């Protein structure tokens, strides 16, 4: 990376890693598609989020992940949390002061357009097709959904994640 314009200043490779990050963690432990995860990596890095949580570091080495991440995997911090450790990890994040926000379609979910993110938040994304298990939903402080108007009832997880991330960043600029 050569010098890069960030906001109203130019930074180099060494100082880039020291710039502040948004206090949003994107928990993609349940997401299994490497292309979706690569796209999420690109989004989380573009908005300088605290961490992207993956079930396994090896997925970040796949060709599909690398192709969509467009080298952002070199800059975006990862946290590794296997699926079997997810409930314990989420509980630990709550103890650290993070609010757990499920991106989930349900009758109890608040429309994203009406939701105010706590500054320290963990955005939990569901598995493709099956969503977020009830055991995880029960731990969450809140569920949010993206209002939709078409016949299809859901968005691709990477697309939905990007929309929810943008709303957080809009509310909490660094």
Backbone bond lengths (Angstrom), bond angles and torsions (degrees), N, CA, C in turn:
res aa  C-N    CA-C-N  psi(-1)  N-CA   C-N-CA  omega(-1)  CA-C   N-CA-C  phi
1 X - - - 1.451 - - 1.514 108.42 -
2 X 1.302 117.14 124.83 1.460 121.94 172.92 1.519 107.79 -80.98
3 X 1.325 116.33 -170.16 1.467 117.91 175.63 1.519 109.30 -60.48
4 X 1.299 115.90 146.19 1.464 121.48 -174.66 1.514 108.88 -135.33
5 X 1.330 116.21 138.22 1.459 120.88 174.91 1.525 107.62 -78.37
6 X 1.311 116.27 123.44 1.462 122.82 176.91 1.512 106.10 -127.62
7 X 1.347 115.33 112.77 1.457 118.41 -174.91 1.521 108.89 63.26
8 X 1.329 116.44 -125.07 1.468 119.73 -178.71 1.519 112.12 -106.35
9 X 1.339 117.13 21.52 1.462 119.65 179.57 1.519 110.15 -136.17
10 X 1.320 115.36 161.14 1.451 121.99 177.39 1.516 108.37 -106.48
11 X 1.323 116.19 131.23 1.460 120.44 -179.38 1.522 109.59 -127.13
12 X 1.316 115.63 153.77 1.459 122.06 176.36 1.509 110.22 -100.60
13 X 1.314 115.25 177.83 1.461 122.55 -177.86 1.525 112.27 -55.27
14 X 1.317 118.21 -44.05 1.461 121.20 -176.56 1.523 112.38 -66.66
15 X 1.316 117.14 -42.95 1.464 119.06 -177.14 1.527 112.65 -82.09
16 X 1.327 117.97 -19.17 1.464 121.18 -178.96 1.527 111.79 -58.98
17 X 1.321 116.45 -42.41 1.467 119.66 -177.37 1.527 112.13 -67.44
18 X 1.327 118.29 -17.63 1.457 121.62 -179.33 1.527 113.75 -93.81
19 X 1.315 117.50 -3.08 1.465 120.09 178.88 1.523 109.70 -67.46
20 X 1.335 117.49 152.32 1.470 119.57 -179.79 1.531 111.91 -64.76
21 X 1.318 114.61 154.17 1.463 121.82 177.16 1.517 108.60 -120.48
22 X 1.319 116.28 152.73 1.458 121.12 173.10 1.525 108.65 -69.21
23 X 1.320 116.25 145.70 1.478 122.12 -177.62 1.517 112.07 -85.05
24 X 1.320 116.34 42.93 1.457 121.87 175.26 1.520 108.23 -111.66
25 X 1.322 116.01 128.02 1.457 122.86 174.01 1.524 106.52 -106.55
26 X 1.317 117.03 130.20 1.460 121.19 177.77 1.524 107.62 -102.32
27 X 1.315 115.14 111.62 1.464 121.44 -178.53 1.528 108.66 -91.14
28 X 1.332 115.58 104.49 1.464 122.26 179.78 1.527 110.97 -112.43
29 X 1.319 116.76 25.93 1.467 121.60 179.03 1.523 111.81 -55.05
30 X 1.326 117.10 -36.84 1.463 120.77 -177.21 1.523 113.25 -80.13
31 X 1.314 117.89 -16.77 1.467 122.29 -178.83 1.527 108.18 -76.43
32 X 1.326 116.86 132.02 1.464 120.16 -174.27 1.524 114.37 -112.48
33 X 1.308 118.01 -19.54 1.461 121.00 -176.01 1.528 110.03 -79.43
34 X 1.351 117.50 118.97 1.469 120.12 -178.52 1.534 113.93 -59.71
35 X 1.328 117.42 -33.22 1.468 119.51 178.79 1.529 109.98 -67.31
36 X 1.332 117.67 -43.61 1.465 120.30 176.62 1.528 110.46 -60.71
37 X 1.314 116.85 -41.52 1.462 120.68 179.98 1.526 111.60 -67.47
38 X 1.320 117.43 -37.22 1.457 120.65 176.19 1.523 111.32 -63.90
39 X 1.325 116.65 -41.51 1.457 120.74 176.00 1.520 111.59 -64.05
40 X 1.329 116.93 -39.32 1.470 120.63 176.66 1.524 111.06 -65.58
41 X 1.317 117.04 -37.20 1.462 120.13 177.01 1.528 110.04 -61.76
42 X 1.304 115.60 -44.54 1.468 120.14 179.26 1.529 111.13 -60.85
43 X 1.333 116.46 -41.61 1.459 121.21 179.69 1.524 111.51 -68.56
44 X 1.335 117.15 -45.68 1.470 119.82 -178.55 1.516 111.25 -63.94
45 X 1.317 117.03 -35.50 1.467 119.55 178.44 1.527 110.57 -73.44
46 X 1.314 117.68 -38.85 1.468 121.23 -179.30 1.523 111.29 -60.19
47 X 1.337 116.40 -32.95 1.460 120.88 -179.38 1.527 112.61 -102.52
48 X 1.335 116.72 9.59 1.478 123.63 176.27 1.538 111.21 50.93
49 X 1.330 114.57 58.75 1.454 119.53 178.45 1.525 110.40 -86.20
50 X 1.310 114.88 158.16 1.457 121.66 -174.54 1.527 112.75 -58.80
51 X 1.322 116.76 -47.42 1.458 119.10 -176.87 1.517 110.94 -162.35
52 X 1.325 114.98 152.91 1.458 123.03 169.34 1.523 105.72 -113.43
53 X 1.322 116.48 123.52 1.463 121.47 -176.88 1.526 109.20 -95.59
54 X 1.326 115.14 123.84 1.456 122.76 179.56 1.525 109.35 -117.51
55 X 1.332 116.94 154.11 1.464 121.00 177.51 1.524 111.71 -73.10
56 X 1.344 116.18 -28.59 1.458 120.56 -174.58 1.531 108.54 -154.51
57 X 1.321 117.09 131.41 1.466 120.98 -179.74 1.530 112.07 -63.45
58 X 1.320 117.85 -27.51 1.465 121.37 -177.62 1.527 112.06 -60.86
59 X 1.318 117.44 -28.61 1.465 119.72 -179.13 1.531 111.07 -63.13
60 X 1.341 116.66 -29.27 1.466 120.64 179.07 1.530 112.08 -72.84
61 X 1.323 117.28 -8.22 1.461 121.48 178.34 1.518 113.09 -98.38
62 X 1.339 116.58 -2.49 1.462 119.38 -179.67 1.530 110.23 -74.95
63 X 1.310 115.58 154.10 1.462 120.97 179.67 1.526 111.18 -62.15
64 X 1.332 117.46 -42.78 1.472 120.38 -178.96 1.524 110.64 -61.19
65 X 1.332 117.69 -42.40 1.461 121.46 178.96 1.528 109.38 -63.32
66 X 1.309 116.92 -51.27 1.473 121.10 -176.93 1.526 111.82 -61.94
67 X 1.331 117.22 -39.06 1.463 120.05 -179.74 1.523 111.29 -60.94
68 X 1.333 117.05 -44.12 1.457 119.19 -178.65 1.517 113.27 -81.28
69 X 1.308 117.64 -27.29 1.471 118.96 -179.53 1.526 111.61 -73.77
70 X 1.331 116.64 -19.36 1.476 121.57 177.37 1.533 111.70 50.98
71 X 1.303 116.75 48.01 1.471 126.52 177.10 1.530 114.60 73.85
72 X 1.329 118.27 0.22 1.460 119.20 179.55 1.521 112.07 -67.65
73 X 1.335 117.33 -17.10 1.466 120.19 177.87 1.533 111.57 -64.06
74 X 1.330 117.36 -15.61 1.471 120.85 175.55 1.526 111.56 -77.93
75 X 1.323 117.62 -20.04 1.464 122.03 -172.95 1.512 114.24 -114.29
76 X 1.318 117.34 -26.89 1.465 121.08 -175.43 1.532 110.57 -83.04
77 X 1.332 117.89 124.77 1.469 119.68 175.14 1.537 110.93 -67.14
78 X 1.333 115.04 139.49 1.458 122.45 176.77 1.523 109.34 -113.74
79 X 1.319 114.74 152.04 1.459 122.97 166.14 1.517 105.04 -122.45
80 X 1.319 116.55 137.21 1.459 120.06 178.55 1.519 108.89 -103.93
81 X 1.329 114.96 125.49 1.465 121.61 178.76 1.528 108.04 -142.16
82 X 1.318 117.19 101.49 1.468 119.61 177.13 1.533 111.01 -59.50
83 X 1.306 116.50 152.57 1.466 121.41 -177.75 1.522 111.66 -54.29
84 X 1.315 117.49 -39.97 1.466 119.93 -177.51 1.529 112.64 -68.73
85 X 1.325 118.17 -14.19 1.473 122.48 178.12 1.521 113.11 -103.80
86 X 1.331 116.90 1.49 1.458 120.93 -171.20 1.531 113.22 -59.83
87 X 1.316 118.71 -46.54 1.466 120.18 -178.03 1.526 111.25 -61.80
88 X 1.318 117.24 -42.66 1.471 120.46 178.15 1.526 110.94 -65.05
89 X 1.330 117.12 -41.45 1.466 120.92 -179.41 1.533 110.24 -64.46
90 X 1.329 116.94 -43.61 1.468 120.41 179.33 1.527 111.14 -63.57
91 X 1.313 116.96 -41.25 1.467 120.96 177.29 1.525 110.23 -61.06
92 X 1.314 116.66 -41.05 1.471 121.09 177.58 1.532 111.02 -62.63
93 X 1.320 117.32 -39.88 1.468 120.25 179.14 1.531 110.55 -64.58
94 X 1.326 116.95 -38.68 1.471 119.93 176.34 1.532 110.37 -62.08
95 X 1.317 117.29 -41.71 1.468 120.68 178.12 1.527 111.37 -62.68
96 X 1.324 116.46 -29.31 1.464 121.30 178.65 1.531 112.42 -82.03
97 X 1.332 117.11 -0.67 1.460 121.16 175.98 1.519 115.69 99.87
98 X 1.309 117.56 8.86 1.464 120.81 178.85 1.522 110.24 -87.86
99 X 1.324 116.12 142.13 1.460 122.01 171.93 1.519 107.71 -90.17
100 X 1.307 115.91 137.05 1.462 121.43 179.85 1.522 108.73 -95.61
101 X 1.331 115.42 118.42 1.456 122.47 -176.24 1.531 108.46 -117.19
102 X 1.323 116.34 115.28 1.466 121.09 178.40 1.519 109.13 -89.31
103 X 1.322 116.74 130.12 1.464 121.36 172.02 1.524 105.25 -91.78
104 X 1.332 115.23 103.36 1.463 119.48 -165.58 1.529 109.93 -153.91
105 X 1.304 116.19 138.59 1.468 119.11 175.40 1.520 109.04 -89.15
106 X 1.297 115.77 114.22 1.461 121.24 175.23 1.521 108.20 -157.15
107 X 1.325 115.89 164.96 1.459 119.42 -179.82 1.529 111.99 -67.40
108 X 1.327 118.11 -20.89 1.457 122.12 -179.47 1.532 112.96 -90.62
109 X 1.308 117.20 -8.04 1.465 120.80 -177.74 1.526 110.90 -74.67
110 X 1.325 115.24 140.72 1.466 121.80 176.72 1.526 107.97 -85.20
111 X 1.326 117.96 136.25 1.465 118.80 174.70 1.537 110.19 -58.58
112 X 1.294 116.90 135.79 1.464 122.24 -178.01 1.527 111.50 -55.20
113 X 1.312 116.89 -32.63 1.464 121.83 -179.90 1.526 112.81 -68.15
114 X 1.330 117.58 -15.30 1.470 122.07 -179.68 1.525 112.18 -111.90
115 X 1.316 117.29 7.03 1.462 121.84 -173.30 1.526 111.15 -104.20
116 X 1.315 115.86 138.45 1.458 121.30 173.48 1.524 108.04 -110.70
117 X 1.330 115.46 117.44 1.460 120.94 179.92 1.525 110.71 -71.13
118 X 1.325 118.01 134.55 1.466 119.23 164.99 1.536 107.63 -64.27
119 X 1.316 117.57 149.17 1.467 120.30 -177.54 1.527 110.93 -56.26
120 X 1.326 117.67 -48.77 1.465 120.81 178.82 1.521 108.22 -92.82
121 X 1.320 115.81 101.77 1.461 121.15 -176.38 1.522 111.06 -131.69
122 X 1.320 114.64 149.93 1.459 122.70 168.50 1.520 105.84 -113.99
123 X 1.322 116.67 118.14 1.462 122.61 177.06 1.523 107.42 -92.41
124 X 1.318 116.64 117.29 1.458 121.71 -176.39 1.520 108.90 -100.61
125 X 1.333 115.02 123.40 1.459 121.90 179.26 1.520 108.92 -104.68
126 X 1.314 116.36 145.56 1.456 121.21 -176.66 1.514 113.49 -91.27
127 X 1.297 113.54 168.36 1.458 121.81 176.66 1.526 109.13 -70.13
128 X 1.307 115.90 144.19 1.448 120.51 176.34 1.535 108.70 -55.28
129 X 1.289 117.49 135.28 1.469 127.61 178.70 1.527 114.23 76.39
130 X 1.333 120.16 -43.80 1.467 120.23 -173.51 1.520 113.80 -101.73
131 X 1.312 119.09 -14.55 1.461 121.53 176.22 1.515 114.30 77.54
132 X 1.322 115.58 -145.83 1.465 122.81 -175.64 1.527 108.32 -104.00
133 X 1.332 117.59 127.15 1.474 119.99 179.74 1.531 112.00 -62.26
134 X 1.327 115.91 151.18 1.468 120.68 -178.47 1.528 112.07 -59.75
135 X 1.331 118.39 -32.97 1.469 120.39 179.31 1.526 111.39 -62.90
136 X 1.317 117.33 -33.35 1.463 121.69 177.21 1.527 109.69 -77.37
137 X 1.327 116.77 -43.74 1.472 120.68 179.74 1.526 111.62 -57.71
138 X 1.313 117.11 -37.56 1.469 121.15 -179.55 1.525 112.22 -62.32
139 X 1.328 117.80 -29.85 1.471 121.63 179.10 1.529 112.63 -77.80
140 X 1.317 116.41 -23.37 1.464 120.59 -171.32 1.519 112.60 -68.78
141 X 1.335 114.81 145.79 1.455 121.04 175.45 1.521 111.05 -75.37
142 X 1.333 115.88 -29.83 1.463 120.28 -176.53 1.516 109.54 -158.90
143 X 1.324 115.78 151.57 1.461 122.08 170.48 1.519 107.65 -116.13
144 X 1.325 115.74 136.81 1.461 121.40 177.20 1.527 108.69 -123.93
145 X 1.310 114.59 152.80 1.460 120.34 177.55 1.523 109.62 -135.00
146 X 1.312 114.82 154.22 1.455 120.98 178.28 1.529 107.76 -94.73
147 X 1.337 117.35 117.39 1.471 118.81 178.68 1.531 110.38 -59.22
148 X 1.324 115.78 134.81 1.458 121.49 -179.61 1.523 108.90 -132.66
149 X 1.303 115.47 155.93 1.462 119.72 -172.88 1.526 113.60 -128.37
150 X 1.319 117.65 -1.11 1.461 121.31 -179.40 1.513 112.40 -93.86
151 X 1.310 115.71 -175.88 1.459 121.47 179.91 1.521 112.56 -74.51
152 X 1.333 117.08 -31.78 1.463 120.36 179.57 1.526 107.88 -74.10
153 X 1.327 116.43 134.24 1.460 120.84 -172.09 1.522 114.75 -90.31
154 X 1.328 118.16 -1.61 1.465 119.00 -179.85 1.518 110.22 -150.82
155 X 1.329 113.90 161.34 1.455 121.86 175.42 1.524 108.94 -104.07
156 X 1.318 116.55 159.99 1.458 120.45 170.39 1.526 108.08 -56.24
157 X 1.326 118.04 141.76 1.464 121.74 -174.76 1.531 112.12 -59.47
158 X 1.316 117.94 -35.61 1.462 119.72 179.37 1.519 110.39 -69.74
159 X 1.303 117.53 -39.28 1.465 121.71 178.23 1.527 110.59 -66.67
160 X 1.318 116.27 -46.77 1.469 120.38 178.94 1.525 110.35 -61.68
161 X 1.326 116.88 -43.28 1.459 120.66 177.86 1.514 111.53 -59.39
162 X 1.321 117.01 -43.21 1.471 120.94 -179.60 1.527 111.29 -62.82
163 X 1.312 117.37 -40.37 1.467 120.71 178.61 1.526 110.15 -64.26
164 X 1.337 117.17 -45.90 1.462 121.30 -179.59 1.533 111.35 -65.82
165 X 1.320 116.99 -37.52 1.472 121.48 177.23 1.519 109.81 -64.03
166 X 1.316 116.91 -45.54 1.463 120.23 -179.46 1.528 110.73 -60.12
167 X 1.322 117.50 -40.56 1.464 120.26 178.79 1.526 110.65 -62.81
168 X 1.326 117.96 -40.71 1.470 121.04 176.31 1.537 110.06 -60.30
169 X 1.317 116.17 -49.81 1.474 120.61 -177.25 1.522 110.67 -63.19
170 X 1.311 117.40 -37.65 1.459 121.58 177.21 1.528 110.08 -60.16
171 X 1.321 116.92 -39.04 1.459 121.54 -178.91 1.528 113.41 -79.15
172 X 1.340 117.47 -28.69 1.466 122.03 -174.46 1.518 111.11 -129.35
173 X 1.293 117.75 71.49 1.463 118.31 177.79 1.520 109.61 -71.71
174 X 1.329 115.73 143.63 1.474 121.63 -177.73 1.504 110.36 -69.60
